[in-house]
Amino acid sequence: METSSPRPVRIALFYGLTLATGVGLFFLIRQTGEGLQPPTAESTATAKSGGAKLDVLVHVLATLAAVIALGHLLGRVFRFIGQPPVIGEIVAGLLLGPSFLGEISPDMMHLLIPSPTDDPAGKVRGALQMIAQLGVILYMFLVGMELNLGTLRREAKSAVAISHSGILLPFVLGSALALGLFRDLAPAGVPFTSFALFMGVAMSITAFPVLARILTDLRMEKTPLGVIALGCAAMGDATAWCILAFVVGVAQARVGGAVFVTVGALSFVTVMFILVRPLATKLARRWETGPLPPILLPSVLTAVILSALATESIGIHAIFGAFLLGAVIPSESRLAAECHRKLHDLVTILMLPAFFAITGMNTRVGLIQGVDQWMWCGLIILVATAGKFGGTVLAARFTGQNWKMASALGVLMNTRGLMELIVLNVGLELGIITPTLFAMMVLMALVTTMATSPILVWLVPTPKPAPVKATEPVAV
């Protein structure tokens, strides 16, 4: 049965009545509103300061765009000269912060990050901090999935001795260095124990993802040197993060709180290995063939966030929960590969630039003033290098490696990269180190990471690295 279309007259009449009704209602609302008292100047200022959501979003988007673009460009430049691309991304954050752009043009820097006068509540910095924290949590989950527990067991005899010696010596030297740094470069009120423990851990970190990428670029990942280095770095990373968890627990604990942190951390680790790991292994085996369920990624992300929430509630920082969850997932499974495929580019290209921006804002090289402080900076670099290189070489020689292999391992273990920045930001956030010492330690991370590739190539000549594919992700 056909329906007749409405007549044009009826349509026009309906439209006119609707429009007239709307206009009439507006004028009625307007007449009522004209009789209201206008807001006071104080309430207007409060509304403006609390409601400038568009300005915050503009600054955050502008900062992310600048860091992503400059970081990608500098990453390619540094890669061209044989350096890890993460160096370019770190440098991009430093260039856009107060150390460079803030020195030559504060107004241009404030186009990205508004001044404290324009943003007294620090909303832009706070928004970037939240993005950065989430990016680091997801990144640590990806790093955890790269740890092959089977490889660690196979290389346990040599890897444990070499990696732990490469942690112990720089830890002791860093703690000893704290004796000289504490009086002038430690925050007021921080206990020496927390400061010394943190300095020891900060000297002991090796960047497992950057090391793995350097070996891949030089076609050395499957050589005897590469296999041992990857095993040592993985074992060392796992150990160093456990030590850092302990240090954070000590730093955050109040009276009686240390017991809660210790018991909570041990309980969490037990649950992850006794309950979560067998479940993850079972699911990984089930999903090795056939289509993956649509609920996979939402479930994994929920688990990451809950794990991070658990460790944050315990008092050992959210990144440890994410890292440990990644570690209990079989690294060579289809489950791990799918999570890596879907999360890696999102995290490293979009979210980690916020972390580089925050690091750049926190790093003020200008705070390092005078010959004395620059000498301390140089001594930090020297101690960090000597500790990592010396501890690794001694242990490698003791386990039967020749001098060439031992030296190459020592150079590789001195790689720090993004992992060091994560540790340093944790220390700055907890108030264990001052901004001046933070700047010195960032410079140490850059110098030690940049020294790895050229020294390694000099020690162990290798064929020319293969060109990077357009779709190949950049490790940080």
ZAGUZA-935950 format. One line per field, with one value per residue (C-alpha): x, y, z. Coordinates in pm, whole numbers, plus 32768, in hexadecimal, padded with zeros to 4 digits. Layout:
BEGIN
u (X, ...) .
v (Y, ...) .
w (Z, ...) .
***
This chain:
BEGIN
u (8000, 808F, 8096, 8054, 816A, 8113, 80A6, 81A2, 80B3, 80AB, 8227, 8251, 8151, 81FE, 8353, 82D4, 8228, 8363, 8443, 8355, 8336, 84AF, 84E2, 83C8, 8453, 85AB, 8524, 845F, 859F, 8659, 8556, 856E, 86EA, 8707, 8682, 8792, 88BC, 8A03, 8B23, 8C24, 8D87, 8E09, 8D1F, 8D70, 8EE5, 8EA5, 8DD7, 8EE1, 8FFB, 8F37, 8E97, 8FA8, 8F92, 8FC2, 9109, 9192, 9138, 91D9, 9320, 9328, 92E7, 93E8, 94EF, 94AD, 94BA, 9604, 96AA, 962F, 96A1, 97F1, 9834, 97F1, 98D2, 99EF, 99C1, 9A07, 9B33, 9BC9, 9B80, 9C36, 9D6F, 9D58, 9CA4, 9B61, 9A32, 99CA, 9AED, 9A45, 98F9, 999B, 9A56, 990E, 9873, 99A6, 99AB, 983D, 986C, 9910, 9A71, 9A68, 9926, 98E3, 9A3A, 9A25, 98B1, 97DD, 96AA, 96C6, 96EA, 95B4, 94F0, 9517, 9524, 9485, 9540, 94E0, 9438, 9352, 931E, 9346, 929D, 9389, 926C, 9331, 9456, 9364, 92B6, 9404, 9473, 9341, 937B, 94EA, 949E, 93AA, 94A4, 95BB, 94D7, 947E, 95E8, 9661, 955C, 95F1, 9751, 96DF, 965A, 97B1, 984E, 9873, 9873, 98DA, 9A10, 9A5F, 9A54, 9B35, 9C31, 9C05, 9D61, 9E20, 9D0A, 9CCD, 9E3D, 9E80, 9D3E, 9D45, 9EB2, 9E58, 9D52, 9E0F, 9F47, 9E90, 9D98, 9EB1, 9F65, 9E22, 9DDA, 9F3C, 9F14, 9DDF, 9EC4, 9F4E, 9E09, 9D24, 9D7D, 9D59, 9C7E, 9B82, 9A29, 99F3, 996C, 99AF, 9A55, 9BB3, 9B4F, 9A43, 9B2D, 9C50, 9B72, 9ADF, 9C33, 9CA9, 9B7F, 9B98, 9D01, 9CA1, 9B96, 9BC4, 9ACA, 9A6C, 999A, 9AA7, 9BB6, 9AE9, 9AB2, 9C26, 9C7C, 9B70, 9BEA, 9D4D, 9CD5, 9D64, 9C29, 9C67, 9DDF, 9E72, 9EA8, 9D42, 9CA7, 9D6E, 9D34, 9BBB, 9BB0, 9C80, 9BB5, 9A6A, 9AE0, 9B78, 9A3E, 9960, 9A49, 9A76, 9900, 98CB, 99D2, 9930, 97E0, 9884, 9920, 97D3, 972F, 9836, 9815, 9699, 9677, 9615, 961C, 95AD, 957E, 96B2, 9615, 94DC, 95A9, 9682, 9562, 948F, 95A8, 95F7, 9486, 945D, 958C, 950F, 93B5, 944B, 9529, 9448, 92F8, 931A, 9440, 93A0, 925E, 9319, 93D8, 9294, 91E9, 931D, 931A, 91A5, 91CA, 92F6, 920A, 90BF, 902D, 907B, 8F4A, 8EDB, 8EEE, 9068, 90ED, 8FE9, 9033, 91AB, 9190, 90AA, 91A4, 92C3, 9205, 9199, 92FD, 9382, 9271, 92CC, 943D, 93F0, 9307, 9412, 950C, 9608, 9596, 94A6, 95B4, 961C, 94C6, 94BC, 9621, 95E1, 949E, 955C, 966D, 957B, 94EB, 95AF, 968D, 9689, 9513, 9415, 936D, 94A7, 94DC, 9377, 938B, 94D7, 944E, 931E, 93BF, 9527, 94F7, 93DE, 94B6, 9608, 9591, 946D, 9482, 95F5, 9632, 956E, 9670, 978B, 96DA, 96BB, 9828, 988B, 97C7, 9866, 99C6, 9A63, 9BCE, 9BF8, 9BD6, 9D2D, 9E03, 9F6D, A09D, A04F, 9EF9, 9F78, A08D, 9F86, 9ECD, A007, A04C, 9EEB, 9F26, A079, 9FF5, 9EC9, 9FA7, A0B8, 9FC0, 9EFB, A027, A10C, A00D, 9FA6, A10A, A181, A05C, A078, A1E8, A19E, A09B, A198, A164, A294, A2F1, A251, A104, A10D, A156, A03E, 9F4B, 9FBD, 9F7A, 9E20, 9DBA, 9E0A, 9CDE, 9BD0, 9ADE, 9972, 997F, 9A6A, 997F, 985D, 9927, 9996, 9835, 97C5, 98D5, 987B, 9708, 9749, 982F, 9962, 9A3A, 9A42, 9A04, 9B79, 9BE1, 9ACB, 9B67, 9CBE, 9C33, 9B7A, 9CC1, 9D62, 9C53, 9C88, 9E03, 9E12, 9D0B, 9DAE, 9F01, 9E86, 9E6A, 9FB2, A083, 9FDD, A01F, A18A, A1AC, A0E9, A0EB, 9FA1, 9F05, 9E45, 9CF0, 9BC0, 9AE2, 99AB, 9861, 9752, 9672, 9781, 973C, 9842, 98B2, 98DB) .
v (8000, 814D, 8272, 83CC, 84C9, 85F8, 872F, 884C, 8933, 884A, 882E, 89A7, 89D4, 88D3, 896F, 8ACD, 8A67, 89AB, 8AD4, 8BCD, 8AF2, 8AD6, 8C4E, 8C9B, 8BB1, 8C4C, 8DAE, 8D2F, 8C98, 8DD9, 8EB0, 8DD6, 8DD4, 8F4E, 8F6C, 8E90, 8F22, 8F12, 8E42, 8EEF, 8F2A, 8E23, 8D13, 8D6D, 8D47, 8BF8, 8B80, 8BE9, 8B45, 8A03, 89EA, 8A2D, 88CB, 8934, 89EA, 88BA, 87D9, 88C9, 88D5, 875D, 8715, 8817, 8786, 8621, 8687, 873F, 8625, 8516, 85D1, 8647, 84F9, 8439, 8522, 8517, 839F, 8372, 845A, 839E, 8250, 82C6, 8308, 81B3, 8212, 8182, 8251, 827D, 8370, 8457, 843C, 848E, 85B4, 8632, 8648, 8700, 87F6, 8856, 8887, 8993, 8915, 8991, 8A2D, 8ACB, 8B6F, 8BFD, 8C4E, 8C1D, 8CA0, 8B8B, 8A86, 8B10, 8ADC, 896B, 8972, 8AAB, 8B66, 8B39, 8C8F, 8C21, 8AC3, 8AE0, 8993, 88E2, 8845, 881E, 877C, 86A1, 862C, 85DB, 852A, 8447, 83EF, 83B2, 82D4, 8201, 81EA, 8178, 8076, 7FDF, 7FF5, 7F38, 7E2D, 7E08, 7DF8, 7CE9, 7C1A, 7C2A, 7B73, 7A09, 7947, 780D, 78B9, 7937, 77D3, 7753, 786B, 7876, 7801, 7910, 7A15, 7A1F, 7A4C, 7B50, 7C17, 7C1D, 7C81, 7D8E, 7E05, 7DD9, 7EA3, 7FD6, 7FBD, 7FCC, 80E1, 81A8, 8184, 81F5, 831E, 837D, 83D1, 84F7, 855A, 854C, 8696, 8776, 86B9, 85F7, 8689, 8716, 8614, 84DE, 83C7, 8369, 81F9, 8243, 832B, 8234, 810E, 81D5, 8248, 80E0, 8068, 818A, 8129, 7FBB, 7FD5, 7F40, 7F8C, 7E31, 7EA8, 7F98, 7E92, 7D95, 7E8F, 7EE4, 7D73, 7D47, 7E76, 7DEC, 7C8A, 7C02, 7B8D, 7A1B, 7A1C, 7991, 7AF9, 7B56, 7A2A, 7A5F, 7BD7, 7BB0, 7AB2, 7B93, 7CC8, 7C18, 7B86, 7CD2, 7D96, 7CAC, 7CBF, 7E38, 7E77, 7D99, 7E62, 7FA8, 7F27, 7EEE, 804A, 80EF, 802A, 80A2, 820A, 820C, 8142, 81F3, 8165, 7FFD, 802E, 7F6D, 7E2A, 7E68, 7EB9, 7D84, 7C96, 7D30, 7D1A, 7BB0, 7B56, 7BFD, 7B4B, 79FF, 7A2E, 7A8E, 795A, 785B, 78BE, 79B6, 7917, 77BC, 7862, 7938, 7805, 7740, 7858, 788B, 771B, 7721, 784E, 77D1, 7763, 77E2, 793F, 7A11, 7A7A, 7BE7, 7C00, 7BC1, 7D25, 7DB7, 7C9C, 7CCF, 7E47, 7E15, 7D23, 7E1A, 7F34, 7E5A, 7DDC, 7F40, 7FAC, 7E91, 7EEB, 805F, 8014, 7F3E, 805B, 7FDC, 80AB, 8049, 7FF2, 7EBB, 7E1C, 7E53, 7DD3, 7C96, 7C4A, 7C60, 7B7E, 7A63, 7A5B, 7966, 7A49, 7975, 7931, 79B0, 7A64, 7B32, 7B75, 7BF1, 7CD4, 7D5D, 7D95, 7E55, 7F20, 7F67, 807F, 8121, 8129, 8185, 827D, 832A, 82FE, 82F3, 844B, 84D6, 8432, 84D1, 8621, 85FA, 858E, 86BD, 87A4, 8705, 871A, 886F, 8856, 89C2, 8952, 88B2, 89DF, 8A12, 8938, 8869, 87F7, 87A8, 86DD, 861D, 85E3, 855C, 8481, 83F1, 8391, 82FC, 8233, 81B5, 8143, 80AD, 7FF4, 7F54, 7F0C, 7E98, 7DBA, 7D13, 7CDD, 7C43, 7B52, 7AF8, 7AA7, 79D8, 790A, 78B9, 79CA, 7A5C, 7BCA, 7C30, 7B8D, 7C0D, 7D71, 7D67, 7CEF, 7E09, 7F0B, 7E7D, 7E74, 7FE8, 8036, 80EF, 81AA, 81D6, 80E4, 81CD, 82F4, 822E, 81E8, 8353, 83D7, 82EB, 8379, 84E1, 849D, 8406, 8526, 8448, 851A, 868D, 8725, 8776, 860E, 859B, 866B, 85D5, 8475, 84B5, 8526, 83E7, 8314, 83C3, 83A9, 823B, 81D4, 8296, 81FC, 8095, 806A, 810D, 805F, 7F0F, 7F30, 7F85, 7E54, 7D5F, 7DC1, 7D65, 7D72, 7EAA, 7EAD, 7E57, 7F7B, 7FB6, 7F52, 8058, 7F8B, 7F29, 7FAF, 8078, 7FE8, 80D3) .
w (8000, 7F98, 8087, 8005, 8038, 8112, 805A, 8037, 80F2, 8220, 821D, 8212, 8328, 8407, 83C8, 8410, 8554, 85C9, 857E, 8620, 8755, 8777, 874E, 883F, 8947, 8926, 895B, 8A89, 8B18, 8AC6, 8B76, 8CAB, 8CA6, 8C89, 8DE8, 8E80, 8F3B, 8E73, 8F04, 8FDC, 8F63, 9059, 8FDD, 8E74, 8EB8, 8F62, 8E3C, 8D46, 8E09, 8E34, 8CDF, 8BDF, 8B5A, 89F2, 8A42, 8AFA, 89D7, 88DD, 89A0, 89D3, 8864, 87F5, 88DF, 886D, 8700, 8730, 87F2, 8704, 85CC, 8652, 86FC, 85BA, 84F3, 85EE, 8617, 84A4, 84BA, 85DE, 853D, 8403, 84D1, 8578, 86BA, 874E, 86DF, 884B, 8870, 8776, 882D, 897A, 88DF, 8848, 89A3, 8A25, 8901, 8937, 8AAD, 8B83, 8B3A, 89D0, 894F, 8AA0, 8A94, 8934, 892A, 8A63, 89A8, 88A4, 89B6, 8A61, 8920, 8970, 8AED, 8B83, 8C91, 8E01, 8DEE, 8CD5, 8D63, 8EDE, 8F1C, 8E2A, 8D66, 8C24, 8CD5, 8D97, 8C59, 8BB4, 8CF2, 8CEA, 8B7C, 8BC5, 8CF0, 8C27, 8B08, 8BF1, 8C95, 8B44, 8AD2, 8C04, 8BB8, 8A5A, 8AEE, 8BDD, 8ABB, 8A14, 8B3B, 8AD3, 8C19, 8B5E, 8AD7, 8C33, 8CB7, 8B9F, 8BCF, 8D46, 8DA7, 8CEF, 8CDB, 8E52, 8EA6, 8D98, 8DBF, 8F3A, 8F41, 8E45, 8F3D, 9083, 902F, 8FA2, 90C1, 91C2, 9105, 90E1, 9253, 92A3, 91B8, 927F, 93A3, 92DF, 9234, 9363, 9408, 92D7, 91DD, 92AF, 92FD, 9458, 9548, 9476, 9544, 94D6, 94BC, 93B8, 92FB, 92F9, 9295, 9175, 90F8, 90FE, 9032, 8F3C, 8EF1, 8EBF, 8DAF, 8C53, 8B3D, 8AC1, 8993, 8918, 8944, 8881, 8769, 8755, 8732, 8625, 8561, 8569, 850E, 8651, 8707, 86B5, 86EB, 8830, 88A3, 8850, 88FE, 8A3D, 8A38, 8A12, 8B2C, 8C10, 8BBD, 8BF9, 8D43, 8DA9, 8D53, 8E1B, 8F47, 8F35, 8F24, 9054, 910F, 90A1, 911D, 9270, 926B, 9216, 932D, 9424, 93AC, 93C6, 9506, 9644, 97A6, 9781, 960E, 95A8, 9625, 9555, 941E, 9446, 948A, 9377, 9276, 92CA, 92BD, 916C, 90D7, 9161, 90C9, 8F78, 8F61, 900E, 8F7C, 8E5D, 8DA8, 8D83, 8D0F, 8C11, 8B94, 8B70, 8AAE, 89D4, 8973, 892B, 8846, 8781, 8668, 85EC, 8601, 8731, 87FD, 87E3, 895D, 8959, 8953, 8A43, 8B37, 8B1F, 8B4F, 8C78, 8D10, 8CD8, 8D7F, 8EA5, 8ED5, 8ECC, 8FBE, 90AD, 90C3, 90D9, 91FD, 92A1, 9284, 9184, 9055, 8F40, 8E41, 8F01, 8EE9, 8D71, 8D48, 8E11, 8D55, 8C0E, 8C97, 8CEB, 8B8A, 8AAC, 89DB, 889E, 88A1, 87A9, 88C9, 890D, 879B, 8771, 88A1, 8824, 86C5, 873D, 8852, 87ED, 86F1, 87BA, 88F0, 885B, 8753, 8800, 897A, 89CE, 892E, 8A55, 8B35, 8A6D, 8A8C, 8C06, 8C1C, 8B4C, 8C32, 8D65, 8CD6, 8D04, 8CA3, 8D0B, 8E75, 8E56, 8EAA, 8EFB, 8ECD, 9003, 8F8A, 8E2C, 8ECB, 8F8F, 8E48, 8DA5, 8ED4, 8EC0, 8D54, 8DAB, 8ED2, 8E0D, 8CEE, 8DC6, 8EA1, 8D87, 8CAB, 8DC4, 8E71, 8D2C, 8CAE, 8DF5, 8E06, 8C95, 8CB9, 8DF0, 8D2F, 8C1D, 8B17, 8A66, 8A8D, 8943, 8996, 8AFC, 8A89, 8988, 8A93, 8B78, 8A68, 8A1F, 8B8D, 8BA4, 8AC2, 8B85, 8AA2, 8AFE, 8C23, 8CDD, 8CA0, 8D31, 8E6B, 8E88, 8E64, 8F78, 9059, 9005, 9036, 918F, 91F1, 9219, 912D, 90DE, 8F84, 8F6C, 8FAD, 8EC2, 8DAA, 8DF0, 8DE5, 8C9F, 8C00, 8C85, 8BE2, 8A94, 8A9A, 8AFF, 89FF, 88E3, 8930, 8906, 878C, 871A, 8825, 87DD, 8667, 86B2, 8793, 86BB, 8549, 84A7, 834C, 82EA, 8396, 82C3, 825D, 832F, 8296, 828A, 836E, 8464, 85C3, 8678, 87C3, 88E6) .
***
